[in-house]
Amino acid sequence: MSGGFQVDAVAGQVLALRGELDLEGAPVLERAAGEALAGQGDRLVLDCREVTFCDSSGLNMLLRLHGRAGQAGTRLVLAGVPEAMRHVLRITETEGVLTLAGTVDEALARPVP
């Protein structure tokens, strides 16, 4: 576990992220999400409400997970994305690439195409 980043499995399809999603945190997310993706659900929701920082390493990891999820037939959904993290997505023009939801409940209720 990175000292600045934690991932907790809340349910089979939901991972709660806490702390700084950066160079140290990205591998923590990669391991946890890899295990969750192996479960073969129709979606994987990342609860981002407690992400305090996201840099290019964190963004790169989210984009790689988006690709891996798509290859596995799973939709990756970021829920409760804080404004600072949304800013990173906007300025890198990746906000439209990743699927965002306001809340975890909304992410779980949204139909998967």
C-alpha positions as a Markdown table, in Angstrom:
| # | Residue | x | y | z |
|---|---|---|---|---|
| 1 | Met | 0.0 | 0.0 | 0.0 |
| 2 | Ser | 1.3 | 3.4 | -0.9 |
| 3 | Gly | 1.4 | 5.8 | 2.1 |
| 4 | Gly | -0.6 | 8.4 | 0.2 |
| 5 | Phe | -3.1 | 6.2 | -1.7 |
| 6 | Gln | -5.5 | 3.4 | -0.7 |
| 7 | Val | -8.1 | 1.3 | -2.6 |
| 8 | Asp | -10.8 | -0.5 | -0.7 |
| 9 | Ala | -13.2 | -3.0 | -2.3 |
| 10 | Val | -16.6 | -1.8 | -1.2 |
| 11 | Ala | -18.5 | -4.4 | -3.3 |
| 12 | Gly | -17.7 | -6.6 | -6.2 |
| 13 | Gln | -18.1 | -3.8 | -8.7 |
| 14 | Val | -17.0 | -0.8 | -6.6 |
| 15 | Leu | -13.6 | 0.3 | -5.5 |
| 16 | Ala | -13.2 | 3.3 | -3.1 |
| 17 | Leu | -10.1 | 5.4 | -3.8 |
| 18 | Arg | -8.5 | 7.6 | -1.2 |
| 19 | Gly | -5.6 | 9.9 | -1.3 |
| 20 | Glu | -3.2 | 10.9 | -4.0 |
| 21 | Leu | -3.4 | 9.2 | -7.4 |
| 22 | Asp | 0.1 | 9.8 | -8.5 |
| 23 | Leu | 3.3 | 7.8 | -9.4 |
| 24 | Glu | 3.2 | 5.9 | -6.1 |
| 25 | Gly | -0.6 | 5.5 | -6.1 |
| 26 | Ala | -1.1 | 4.3 | -9.7 |
| 27 | Pro | 0.4 | 0.8 | -9.1 |
| 28 | Val | -1.9 | 0.4 | -6.1 |
| 29 | Leu | -4.9 | 1.1 | -8.2 |
| 30 | Glu | -3.6 | -1.1 | -11.0 |
| 31 | Arg | -3.4 | -4.1 | -8.7 |
| 32 | Ala | -6.8 | -3.6 | -7.1 |
| 33 | Ala | -8.5 | -2.9 | -10.4 |
| 34 | Gly | -6.8 | -5.9 | -12.1 |
| 35 | Glu | -8.3 | -8.2 | -9.4 |
| 36 | Ala | -11.7 | -6.6 | -9.8 |
| 37 | Leu | -11.6 | -6.8 | -13.6 |
| 38 | Ala | -10.8 | -10.5 | -13.3 |
| 39 | Gly | -14.2 | -10.9 | -11.7 |
| 40 | Gln | -15.8 | -10.3 | -15.2 |
| 41 | Gly | -18.6 | -8.0 | -14.1 |
| 42 | Asp | -20.3 | -5.7 | -16.6 |
| 43 | Arg | -18.9 | -2.6 | -14.9 |
| 44 | Leu | -16.2 | -1.5 | -12.5 |
| 45 | Val | -17.0 | 1.7 | -10.6 |
| 46 | Leu | -14.2 | 3.7 | -9.1 |
| 47 | Asp | -15.5 | 5.9 | -6.2 |
| 48 | Cys | -13.3 | 8.9 | -6.5 |
| 49 | Arg | -14.9 | 11.2 | -3.9 |
| 50 | Glu | -11.8 | 10.9 | -1.6 |
| 51 | Val | -9.1 | 11.4 | -4.3 |
| 52 | Thr | -7.2 | 14.4 | -3.2 |
| 53 | Phe | -4.8 | 14.7 | -6.1 |
| 54 | Cys | -4.4 | 13.2 | -9.6 |
| 55 | Asp | -1.3 | 13.8 | -11.7 |
| 56 | Ser | -0.3 | 12.5 | -15.2 |
| 57 | Ser | 0.7 | 9.1 | -13.7 |
| 58 | Gly | -2.8 | 8.7 | -12.2 |
| 59 | Leu | -4.5 | 9.9 | -15.4 |
| 60 | Asn | -2.4 | 7.5 | -17.5 |
| 61 | Met | -3.4 | 4.7 | -15.2 |
| 62 | Leu | -7.1 | 5.6 | -15.5 |
| 63 | Leu | -6.8 | 5.6 | -19.3 |
| 64 | Arg | -5.0 | 2.2 | -19.3 |
| 65 | Leu | -7.7 | 0.7 | -17.0 |
| 66 | His | -10.3 | 2.1 | -19.3 |
| 67 | Gly | -8.7 | 0.2 | -22.2 |
| 68 | Arg | -8.3 | -3.0 | -20.2 |
| 69 | Ala | -11.9 | -2.8 | -19.0 |
| 70 | Gly | -13.1 | -2.4 | -22.6 |
| 71 | Gln | -11.0 | -5.4 | -23.7 |
| 72 | Ala | -12.6 | -7.4 | -20.9 |
| 73 | Gly | -16.1 | -6.3 | -21.9 |
| 74 | Thr | -16.4 | -4.2 | -18.8 |
| 75 | Arg | -17.3 | -0.5 | -18.5 |
| 76 | Leu | -15.1 | 1.5 | -16.2 |
| 77 | Val | -17.0 | 4.3 | -14.5 |
| 78 | Leu | -15.5 | 7.1 | -12.4 |
| 79 | Ala | -18.1 | 8.2 | -9.7 |
| 80 | Gly | -18.0 | 11.3 | -7.5 |
| 81 | Val | -15.0 | 12.9 | -9.3 |
| 82 | Pro | -13.8 | 15.9 | -7.3 |
| 83 | Glu | -13.5 | 19.2 | -9.0 |
| 84 | Ala | -9.7 | 19.2 | -8.9 |
| 85 | Met | -9.6 | 15.8 | -10.7 |
| 86 | Arg | -12.3 | 17.0 | -13.2 |
| 87 | His | -10.1 | 19.9 | -14.0 |
| 88 | Val | -7.2 | 17.5 | -14.9 |
| 89 | Leu | -9.7 | 15.6 | -17.1 |
| 90 | Arg | -10.9 | 18.8 | -18.8 |
| 91 | Ile | -7.5 | 20.3 | -19.5 |
| 92 | Thr | -6.2 | 17.0 | -20.9 |
| 93 | Glu | -9.4 | 16.6 | -23.0 |
| 94 | Thr | -10.0 | 13.1 | -21.5 |
| 95 | Glu | -13.3 | 14.0 | -19.7 |
| 96 | Gly | -15.2 | 12.7 | -22.8 |
| 97 | Val | -13.1 | 9.5 | -23.0 |
| 98 | Leu | -13.8 | 8.2 | -19.5 |
| 99 | Thr | -17.3 | 7.5 | -18.3 |
| 100 | Leu | -18.2 | 9.7 | -15.4 |
| 101 | Ala | -21.2 | 9.5 | -12.9 |
| 102 | Gly | -22.2 | 11.9 | -10.2 |
| 103 | Thr | -22.5 | 9.2 | -7.5 |
| 104 | Val | -21.8 | 5.5 | -7.1 |
| 105 | Asp | -25.5 | 4.7 | -7.1 |
| 106 | Glu | -25.9 | 6.5 | -10.4 |
| 107 | Ala | -22.9 | 4.6 | -11.8 |
| 108 | Leu | -24.4 | 1.3 | -10.7 |
| 109 | Ala | -27.9 | 2.1 | -12.0 |
| 110 | Arg | -26.7 | 3.4 | -15.5 |
| 111 | Pro | -27.4 | 0.8 | -18.2 |
| 112 | Val | -24.3 | -0.7 | -19.8 |
| 113 | Pro | -24.4 | -0.6 | -23.6 |
